[in-house]
Amino acid sequence: MNIQQINYSAAYSFADATVSAVRNPAEIAPGSIISDFFEFRSAEFFGKIEKPQKYTLLHAFIFHVNGFEIQHYLGKVDGETIISDYGPLLDGASIPRPEWFTVEEVEDHIPELREIMETATEIITEAAFQLLYADRTFLYEFSLFIQPFIAQLKPYEHECVASPGIIKRSYFPVWLKNAVFHRDKGRCQLCGCDLTNILVPTKARHIDHMVPLKASGTNDPTNFQLTCGACNTSKGAKVHAEPHYTYRYW
């Protein structure tokens, strides 16, 4: 059973920083730098856009957006600031504070703290991803954010690039189909019809690229939504997503 306890206490700040970076990238870094946050043109990047991976483009982006700032300021701030700013991150990652993690001693242990904070960043990144993956509307924004970078790719760069700016279609693994179905609460995300097959016979379920491959979309799990057959067929190669359909708790 794929179940675990997640501490969201520090994940909200990671998620907020990630959303801000997507919506206002120029405030974070120039385009040539922001692309490093999702490892543009690396082997890992091509692996993620080629076929669905459980460690997604969004995971990498969350990790680098937040980890860059954490590592950048370590060694540049005093012990009191380190304790107040970094202590909650250790707590949020459920990592015990070392004995030397005090105002008096912590500045003498920056190399050790860098390693610990990288582990904490990895843990909090997963929690932040769980928050953000639940918001398909943001995922659509993220896919649009990635789109112009995909449009730059050429076939000679990697075998997954079918033609300039267009990635080859991949299969949909069962874990991805299940994740999209449960995230979207069994509702077509374009018309809202029930696809659960519990109360009424279901229309055909489809997994749809929000940003189609022909429009420089990717096969990353962040670029999919649940649709019925009719909506998927009529949508075709259009770049289109409606606000996220879900159920209120009451």
Disulfide bonds with the S-S distance in Angstrom:
none
